[in-house]
């Protein structure tokens, strides 16, 4: 069944990009939407691979033209957005569309497309999140404490939106988180054997003990 829109979002540093990358190697028929951004490339990032890097002027022209399914200005600095053309492209090639977007953008898309399958990825604890943020910051040669603190604060705010998502999983053990995400995608496509129990265990309206424990470490 093609035409399902999967939205995956998470606080910065939750390991979402790694999960999405592995999911795409395990599940066929997923078209991946590459977001646009006005920020500069980091590390080994390449235009057209991680993001479409563009100027602020061009991004604002696209906003005015209605070219975005969703867009946001993050931390009052850089724009990020998903082009409307991504939906048409997935439909034309007969695939489901996978959006790897932040919480702010996901909320916009869920309002426009209530049938979308939304998945929230969260870290197991604030301590693990801080460790991952520091490791990523070192890899990106960005060691500003202010940046790390800002991302931690943003994570606490984004967790408030978790109940707006259909599914949520805790990324503590990578292999398990990948298996859960795969199960969700296959379950939403209609599969039941071998995936139903795992997928349904990630539903936010059932709030598993694992999810509650992780949220508890964030005081939620």
Long-range contacts (C-beta under 8 A, 24 or more apart in sequence): 1-96, 1-189, 1-190, 2-29, 2-90, 2-91, 2-94, 2-95, 2-96, 3-90, 3-91, 3-96, 4-96, 4-97, 4-116, 4-117, 4-188, 4-189, 5-87, 5-96, 5-97, 5-99, 5-109, 5-113, 5-115, 5-116, 5-117, 6-30, 6-96, 6-97, 6-98, 6-99, 6-116, 6-117, 6-119, 6-185, 6-188, 7-99, 7-101, 7-106, 7-109, 7-110, 7-116, 7-117, 7-118, 7-119, 7-165, 8-98, 8-99, 8-100, 8-101, 8-119, 8-121, 8-181, 9-100, 9-101, 9-102, 9-103, 9-105, 9-106, 9-118, 9-119, 9-120, 9-121, 9-165, 10-103, 10-120, 10-121, 10-122, 10-158, 10-171, 11-103, 11-122, 11-123, 11-129, 11-151, 11-154, 11-155, 11-158, 11-159, 12-102, 12-133, 12-151, 12-154, 12-155, 13-123, 13-129, 13-132, 13-133, 13-136, 13-151, 13-155, 14-121, 14-122, 14-123, 14-129, 14-132, 14-155, 14-171, 15-121, 15-123, 15-132, 15-171, 15-174, 15-177, 16-100, 16-121, 16-171, 17-100, 18-174, 19-121, 19-171, 19-174, 19-177, 19-178, 19-181, 20-98, 20-100, 22-174, 22-178, 23-98, 23-178, 23-181, 23-182, 23-185, 24-98, 26-178, 26-182, 27-182, 27-185, 27-186, 29-94, 29-95, 29-96, 30-95, 30-96, 30-97, 30-98, 30-185, 31-86, 31-89, 31-90, 31-93, 31-95, 31-96, 31-97, 31-98, 32-97, 32-98, 32-100, 33-82, 33-83, 33-86, 33-90, 33-97, 33-98, 33-99, 33-100, 34-86, 35-80, 35-81, 35-82, 35-100, 35-101, 36-62, 36-68, 36-71, 36-79, 36-80, 36-81, 36-82, 36-83, 37-78, 37-79, 37-80, 37-81, 38-78, 38-79, 39-77, 39-78, 39-80, 42-140, 42-142, 43-139, 43-140, 43-141, 69-108, 69-109, 69-112, 70-101, 70-105, 70-106, 70-108, 70-109, 70-112, 71-105, 71-108, 72-102, 72-104, 72-105, 72-108, 74-102, 74-104, 75-150, 75-154, 80-105, 81-105, 82-109, 96-185, 96-189, 102-158, 103-158, 103-161, 106-161, 106-165, 107-161, 107-164, 110-164, 117-166, 117-167, 117-184, 117-185, 117-188, 118-164, 118-165, 118-166, 118-167, 119-165, 119-166, 119-167, 119-168, 119-169, 119-181, 119-184, 119-202, 120-161, 120-162, 120-165, 120-167, 120-168, 120-169, 120-204, 121-168, 121-169, 121-171, 121-177, 121-181, 122-159, 122-162, 122-168, 122-169, 122-170, 122-171, 122-211, 122-214, 122-215, 123-155, 123-170, 123-171, 123-172, 123-214, 124-170, 124-171, 124-172, 124-214, 124-217, 125-214, 125-217, 125-218, 126-152, 126-155, 126-217, 126-218, 127-217, 128-172, 129-155, 155-218, 156-218, 156-219, 159-215, 159-218, 159-220, 160-220, 162-204, 162-215, 163-204, 165-204, 166-203, 166-204, 167-199, 167-202, 167-203, 167-204, 168-202, 168-204, 168-211, 169-202, 169-211, 170-210, 170-211, 170-214, 172-214
